[in-house]
Amino acid sequence: MSTETTTESEKAGLLSGFKEFLMRGNVVELAVAVVVGTAFSKIVDSVVKGFINPLVGAIGTQDLDKYSSCLRGPCEIGADGTINEGVPLNWGPVLSASLTFLITAAVVYFLMILPMNKYKERQAAKAGPAEVPKTEIELLTEIRDALVTRQTDGDGEPVPDASVAPQRSGGASIEK
């Protein structure tokens, strides 16, 4: 029976630890970012294929995936799409992916990052200036000043140290 309670408490500990991990701000923000980014990438792909590709197609083929160059010799492509001769360099898909990335990055920056930074700046301005921690030298100076004021009265005269017991009488005396 004690093994059953141990496993139940271990499961409860694991679940509470997992819940704590999920509830951290960074994990939740990251999950939201992945979901939004996935949905947004479909929009950007549509913009690239429906708007950018036709603009590029005005000067060449409408499909960026078909842009290529031949590195060595004339490239001969068979009817089935296989390369018979030459070394082709397909730079169209790279250009398409680069445009998709740049558009996605620009939209994320201007619509998400920049407004969030402005919001954080406003919140920091409302909170007021943050207290700057004292340096080691400042702390040591304060301790020294406190010790000096403790050892002297207000007139600058030394105050006898109460922590030292008075000397016993009957011993050797230094005074004449």
N, C-alpha and C positions, 0 to 999 in steps of 0.2 A: 504494500500500500504506500510505503514511503517513496518508492521509485515512481509511482504514478504522480504524486504531488511534486516530486522533483522535476519530472518532465513537463508538467503543467506550468510550473513556475519558470522553467527555462523557456518554454514557448511564449509565456507572457512577457518575459524579459526580452526575447528576440523581437516580438511584435512591437513592444514599446520602443525598443531601439530603432527598429525599422521606421516606425511612425515618426520618431524624432528626426531621423535622417531625411525623410520626405518633407517634413515641415520646415526644414531650414530654408531660408529665403533664397539662397543660390540655386538649390535643386528645383524649386518650384519655378523660379524665373527661367531657368534653363529649359525646363519642359515646355513652358509657354513659348519660349523663343523657337524651339524646334517645331512645334505645331504651327506657329504663325509663319515661320520660314518655309515650311513644306507647302503650305497653302499658297504663300506668296510666290514661290518659285514657279508654280503653274501659271500664275498671272503673267509673270515676266516672260516665261517661255512663249505664251500666246502673243505678247507684244512683239517679241523678237521675230516670231514666225509670221505674224500678220501685218506688222508695220515696218520693222527694220529690214527684213529680207526683201520685201518688194522695193524699198528704196534702194537697196544695194542692187537689186535685180534690174533697176533702170540702167545700170552701166554694165551689166553682165547677166549671168543666169540668175533666175529668181531664187534658187535653192542654194544657200551658202554651203551646204554639205558637198556640193559638186565642184567647188573651187579647188583646184589642185595645180601643181606644177610638176615638171619632170626633172629629176636630178641628173639622171644619166641617160643619154640617148633619147630618141623619140619614144614616148610611151604608147604602146599599142594595147588597147583593151578589147578583149573579145566580145562577142555578142552576148555571152552569158555574164559579163561583168568581170571576168578574171583578167589579170594583167598578163599579157603574153611577152612583152618586152619592156625594158626600161625600169626606172625606180621612181615611182610617183611619190610626191609629197602632198598629202591632203591637208591643206591649211584652212580650208573652209570650216570644218567642224570646230577647229581651235578658235577661229574668229567668232563663230556663233556662240560658243561657250564663254569666251571672254566678254562679249557684249552682254550676255545674260548675267554674268557675274558683276560687271560694272554697273548695270542698271539696278540689280538687286542691292548691291552695296550702297549706291547713292540713295535709293529710296529708304533703306533701313537707316542710314545715317541722318538724312534730312527729316524723315517722318517719325523716327523713334529715338535715336541717340541724342540729337541736338535738342529736341524739346525736353527730354529727361534731364539733360545737363542744365538747361535753363531753370527747370523746376527745382533741382537740387541747389542751385545757386540762390534762388529766391528763398528757399527754406533755410539755408545757412545764414542769409542776411537777416531774416526774421529772428533767428535764434541768438543773434548777437555775436560779438567776437569770442572766439574760443580762448580759454585761459591757457597761457603758455606755461609749461612746467618750468620751474626754476632750475638754473644750472647748478652744478656742484659747487662752484665758487660762491654763488649767491647764498646757498644754504650754509656753507661753512662760515661765511661772513656773518650771517644771522646768528649762528651758534656762538661765534666769538663775541659778538656784541651783547648777547644775552648773558654770557658768562662774565663779561666785564661789568655790566650793570648789576649783576647779582653780588659781585665781590666788592663793589663800592657803594656808598650811600649816595644820595643826591648831590652832595658837595664834592664828590671826587675823593673823599677820604676812605681808606680801606676799612671794611667791616671785618671784625674778627670772625674767623671761620668757626661756625658752631659745630661742625662735624669733628673737629679736633678737640680732644679732651684736654683740660688744663694740666700742666705739669704738677707732679707731686712735690710737696714741700719736703725739705730735709735732704734733698739730694745736692749734688754739686751745682753751684750757681755760677752763671757766666757774668752776671752783673756785678759791679763793684760797689 
